[in-house]
């Protein structure tokens, strides 16, 4: 039992910290000595964090255990598209419909070739969290937002004249869970953050899973006359992985931006020309794909609002890692204001957060 207590106290000393820049410290300047001595006399009768009394007895200024964070998040990043599948449903003419199928030629090469595509997303979310231990935090994420995806199609059937850009806007609901560990190393603190989120776009059949891992190292500067108030700054890196398989459907009239419809006559004429000149030279498999595409083109020509394009693809971010810079102002132990930006790498991001904390549940 004694050995177990020693190990727990060692872990407490090694991993004393808090997420988002509000970190505990053991080394205290003389001007804060009175505040530190008062912490040692605290009688901590709250359930969380476990080992909270031991932390205060050693002079650690641990955060209030329960928090509610309101966030605004924006990102812009490149995306890679592969394994494209296409289907077409026309309620007015079912004979023109095709089920979802891989859109490759007989040799397995993609019939539609994609260029540089990008996604911009924003969200408002809330993040309740609780410090289970002085160095271990668990949290949830619940939010709403939107996404704009710009997909550049360079060619169809190796015909560069049949390229265009598709712009898709949709709403997104988000829910997720995460875990964070943090600790002091000399004059700085380090933290590791890992979370899963389920993101349900309005136009997709299933939610997309995103896995985010963040690593940060920083330093906190405490105010001389307000030892409970500080400013933290940090640098870090973030890795994002998203579930690759995406299946959804969109009305034909919504699949293309407004400027595409202004020049759709030329697109239809180019495809009709290609279809007539090359159809006889195609394999049976490619003729089926050409007929499917012709039905889509005929729908474009009529701007038929009843037609629906079904699609499937493997989608991933172009670059998984990017660099972070951040800062937080802790007004007091209840209120913190945080900003973080992703500045280096293909993915650009911005986060603004307001955090409120409270002591939570008392021991009986």
Beta strands, then each sheet from edge to edge (+ up, - down):
strand 1: 66-90
strand 2: 98-102
strand 3: 112-114
strand 4: 117-133
strand 5: 136-156
strand 6: 164-185
strand 7: 188-201
strand 8: 208-222
strand 9: 230-242
strand 10: 245-251
strand 11: 307-317
strand 12: 321-330
strand 13: 335-344
strand 14: 348-358
sheet 1: 2+ 1- 4+ 5- 3+
sheet 2: 2+ 1- 11+ 10-
sheet 3: 2+ 1- 14+ 13- 12+ 9- 8+ 7- 6+
end
